[in-house]
Amino acid sequence: MDNDAQLSERDRSPAPDQGPEQRSRSARFLARSAGLRQRPVTLLALCAAFLLLLSAFVAQPFLIPSSSMENTLRIGDRVLVNKLAYRFGDDPRRGDVVVFDGTGSFVHSEPGENPVTALLRGAGAALGLARPAETDYVKRVIGVGGDRVTCCDKRGRIEVNGEPVAEGYLYPGNAPSSVEFDIEVPEGKLWVMGDHRARSRDSRDHLGEAGGGTVPVDKVIGRADWITWPVGRWTTLDRPRAFDDIPAPAGPHG
């Protein structure tokens, strides 16, 4: 038998089939590869959506844009704002650091902003990556509805319902206020001030306007409970004990 001839015959066999079955395997491989590449994108989109929902309803990072709350809060700090703090019947208390929308109290006209820019800034602000809206403020609650807040006693201290407040959180060297005032806070409103009194535009700056500088409780976005960034400043923002001995309001015009 001629083995070489048989080998030659086998060598002349046609190449492996390149028909539809082979092409379908390639298509499946490419589709699988594309799916693997899409998974990280989908995961990132889901994570971003979850964070935005969390920021909208539970807790929102807030970038501190000014020096008005030094030294408690510094420019560039990120605080976590607890949006559930006042959702279930509790109201802001004296000493709380709150973030609020100043529209109608501190701001009386809407700032002009390109809609696309506003959308991008809003998303960045919701994640604590961009400056907050120009109408958002962070201040400390000094008086609540019914309180009489006055400045100042003979020692230069602010009084709430006739009781002087030892404001240990003030920026070193600051007086409690360089502006005299005597206001009874309406029900459902707050009297708020920055801790860096010499640098803070707060309720004092709006005394002659509608509302007398007070902020509606329903404009409060939430309570600033934690400093989360930078790492070296991680801490909770506890309510100071300076307000523990403040008596209840004496009543209207009391």
Secondary structure, 3 states (H helix, E strand, C coil): CCHHHHHHHHHCCCCCCCCHHHHHHHHHHHHHHHHHHHHHHHHHHHHHHHHHHHHHHCEEEEECCCCCCCCCCCCCCEEEEECCCCCCCCCCCCCCEEEEECECCCECCCCCCCHHHHHHHHHHHHCCCCCCCCCEEEEEEEEECCCEEEECCCCCCCEECCEECCCCCCCCCCCCCCCCEEEECCCCEEEEECCCCCCCCCHHHHCCCCCCCCEEHHHEEEEEEEEEECHHHCEECCCCHHHCCCCCCCCCCC
